[in-house]
Amino acid sequence: MAVNGGDQVTTNEIESYIFPGSDQDYYRFYATQGDVLNLMLSEPDTMRGSIGIYNKNFGYTYSAQQANNSGDTLYLTYTIPETGFYYIKIGSIRISQR
């Protein structure tokens, strides 16, 4: 995850593991109005990932991406509208087994 604010660039790379099915991970961070959040989610060939951004009240910001195919890498850019805490939700889209 990288947050770019004015002349300052802060990069925090988070490495974690998610398992297919119902696993979801949440990350909380503080950002200033106008900061640009650049997210990238890479995943194994057996998963379809998803990313969602939520505001300080855990309200959905309507900024999200989900993989079309297993193994897709996702990219999401979001400009912070208001200073405060935000949440990133990382998950796996369940693929029905037929």
C-alpha positions as CSV (number, residue, x, y, z in Angstrom):
1,M,0.0,0.0,0.0
2,A,1.3,3.4,-0.8
3,V,-0.1,6.8,0.3
4,N,1.1,9.9,-1.6
5,G,0.5,13.2,0.0
6,G,1.8,16.4,-1.6
7,D,5.6,16.3,-1.5
8,Q,5.7,13.5,0.9
9,V,5.6,9.8,-0.2
10,T,5.0,7.2,2.4
11,T,5.2,3.6,1.3
12,N,4.0,0.7,3.5
13,E,4.2,-2.6,1.9
14,I,2.1,-5.2,3.7
15,E,2.5,-8.9,3.0
16,S,-0.1,-11.2,4.4
17,Y,-1.8,-14.4,3.5
18,I,-5.5,-15.1,2.7
19,F,-7.1,-18.4,2.1
20,P,-9.8,-19.1,-0.5
21,G,-13.4,-19.1,0.7
22,S,-14.6,-16.8,3.4
23,D,-11.4,-15.3,4.7
24,Q,-11.4,-11.5,4.9
25,D,-8.7,-9.2,6.2
26,Y,-9.0,-5.5,7.2
27,Y,-6.4,-2.8,7.5
28,R,-6.9,0.5,9.2
29,F,-4.9,3.6,8.4
30,Y,-4.9,7.3,8.8
31,A,-4.8,9.6,5.8
32,T,-5.0,13.3,5.1
33,Q,-7.5,14.9,2.6
34,G,-6.0,14.8,-0.9
35,D,-3.7,11.9,-0.2
36,V,-3.7,9.3,-3.0
37,L,-3.9,5.7,-2.0
38,N,-2.5,3.2,-4.5
39,L,-3.3,-0.5,-3.8
40,M,-2.1,-3.6,-5.6
41,L,-3.3,-7.1,-4.7
42,S,-1.5,-10.1,-6.3
43,E,-2.9,-13.5,-5.6
44,P,-2.3,-17.2,-6.5
45,D,-3.9,-18.8,-9.6
46,T,-6.5,-20.5,-7.3
47,M,-8.1,-17.3,-6.0
48,R,-10.2,-14.4,-7.2
49,G,-9.4,-11.4,-5.0
50,S,-11.3,-8.3,-4.0
51,I,-10.4,-4.9,-2.5
52,G,-12.8,-2.4,-0.9
53,I,-12.2,0.9,0.8
54,Y,-14.3,2.1,3.8
55,N,-14.4,5.5,5.6
56,K,-14.0,6.2,9.3
57,N,-17.5,5.1,10.1
58,F,-17.0,1.9,8.1
59,G,-19.2,3.3,5.4
60,Y,-18.6,2.0,1.9
61,T,-16.8,4.5,-0.3
62,Y,-17.9,2.9,-3.6
63,S,-14.3,2.3,-4.5
64,A,-13.6,-1.3,-5.1
65,Q,-12.1,-3.9,-7.5
66,Q,-12.6,-7.6,-7.9
67,A,-10.8,-10.1,-10.0
68,N,-12.5,-11.3,-13.2
69,N,-10.4,-14.4,-13.3
70,S,-8.4,-16.5,-10.8
71,G,-4.9,-15.2,-10.3
72,D,-5.6,-11.6,-11.6
73,T,-3.6,-8.8,-10.1
74,L,-5.8,-6.0,-8.9
75,Y,-5.0,-2.2,-8.8
76,L,-7.0,0.4,-7.1
77,T,-6.4,4.2,-6.7
78,Y,-8.4,6.3,-4.4
79,T,-8.1,10.0,-3.4
80,I,-8.8,10.6,0.2
81,P,-11.8,13.0,0.4
82,E,-11.5,13.8,4.2
83,T,-8.8,13.5,6.8
84,G,-9.3,10.6,9.2
85,F,-9.1,6.9,9.5
86,Y,-10.0,4.5,6.6
87,Y,-10.2,0.8,6.2
88,I,-9.2,-1.5,3.4
89,K,-11.0,-4.9,3.1
90,I,-9.2,-7.7,1.3
91,G,-11.1,-10.8,0.5
92,S,-11.5,-13.8,-1.8
93,I,-14.5,-14.2,-4.1
94,R,-16.0,-17.6,-3.6
95,I,-15.9,-19.7,-6.7
96,S,-18.7,-22.2,-6.9
97,Q,-17.6,-25.7,-7.4
98,R,-19.9,-27.5,-10.0
